[in-house]
Amino acid sequence: MKVLIFKTPEEATEAAYDMVIKRFDEGLKTIGLATGSTPLKLYEKLRQSNRDVSHITTVNLDEYVGLEPDDPQSYNYYMNEVLFKYMNFASTNVPNGVAEDLEKECERFEEILRRHPVDLQILGMGPNGHIGFNEPGTSFDSVTHVAELTPSTREANKRFFEKEEDVPKKAITMGISSIMDSKEVMMLAFGEAKAEAVRCMVEGPVTVDCPASVLQNHPNAIIILDEAAAGKLKKSE
Ligand SMILES: O=P(O)(O)OC[C@H]1O[C@](O)(CO)[C@@H](O)[C@@H]1O
């Protein structure tokens, strides 16, 4: 696990962007994408880059169950608004949270991952250490599945909704094993609210209690932090 610490989220994003572009130049075929507020600036820089990405497939980590793809709170909508409508990706894949048969939808998504092995997976994390929507306690062997969101995650994500009751209780998420199959992962975490989860991820034991700690076992994980998110690490440089 390689940990890089930058003064500000802007500087950290710059480094993340340079790395993504380098991978594009090296012939990356499939990129895994995350939602949330953390990668927004990275996506802004990508869409401004005007890169030809017609040979690149995207897969997304997760989607809320019950939200139509055109619902402004859905991750399908988010991805369209911040990236997909500006860039000519070969294909984009976000789970369908309103599929009639959610189990089949999870299998369909795993099949996409088999056909398009992820070269680089961008990750964010929840304040409780979740990756995708793999909440504490999720098996490291999990593949794409329907996850129950914890009250703390619903609380953390309510800022994107009008009322807390509107935050869905379930989501489809790539599993921890699906995420670990990616050849390389790039975790972005900014702000003090992530500091404890960052500490568990980097310095804590590898345990299902902190899903992101599994990245210690990934052969190719890069963790990009701002100083606030790195604030609880023993040695922050
Ligand atoms: O970047 P934010 O807004 O803190 O969101 C954190 C994380 O929560 C999730 O959105 C849950 O999917 C992660 O994918 C994301 O990276």
PDBQT file of the ligand as one rigid body, heavy atoms in Angstrom, charges set to zero:
ROOT
HETATM    1  O1  LIG A 301     -16.920  11.062  -1.284  1.00  0.00    +0.000 OA
HETATM    2  P1  LIG A 301     -18.004  11.016  -0.264  1.00  0.00    +0.000 P 
HETATM    3  O2  LIG A 301     -19.131  11.941  -0.589  1.00  0.00    +0.000 OA
HETATM    4  O3  LIG A 301     -17.493  11.182   1.112  1.00  0.00    +0.000 OA
HETATM    5  O4  LIG A 301     -18.637   9.547  -0.342  1.00  0.00    +0.000 OA
HETATM    6  C1  LIG A 301     -17.963   8.454   0.187  1.00  0.00    +0.000 C 
HETATM    7  C2  LIG A 301     -18.258   7.099  -0.382  1.00  0.00    +0.000 C 
HETATM    8  O5  LIG A 301     -19.616   6.688  -0.277  1.00  0.00    +0.000 OA
HETATM    9  C3  LIG A 301     -19.933   5.971  -1.413  1.00  0.00    +0.000 C 
HETATM   10  O6  LIG A 301     -20.563   6.848  -2.283  1.00  0.00    +0.000 OA
HETATM   11  C4  LIG A 301     -20.861   4.879  -1.277  1.00  0.00    +0.000 C 
HETATM   12  O7  LIG A 301     -20.949   4.500  -2.541  1.00  0.00    +0.000 OA
HETATM   13  C5  LIG A 301     -18.600   5.538  -1.931  1.00  0.00    +0.000 C 
HETATM   14  O8  LIG A 301     -18.607   5.037  -3.213  1.00  0.00    +0.000 OA
HETATM   15  C6  LIG A 301     -17.958   6.849  -1.814  1.00  0.00    +0.000 C 
HETATM   16  O9  LIG A 301     -16.733   6.821  -2.271  1.00  0.00    +0.000 OA
ENDROOT
TORSDOF 0
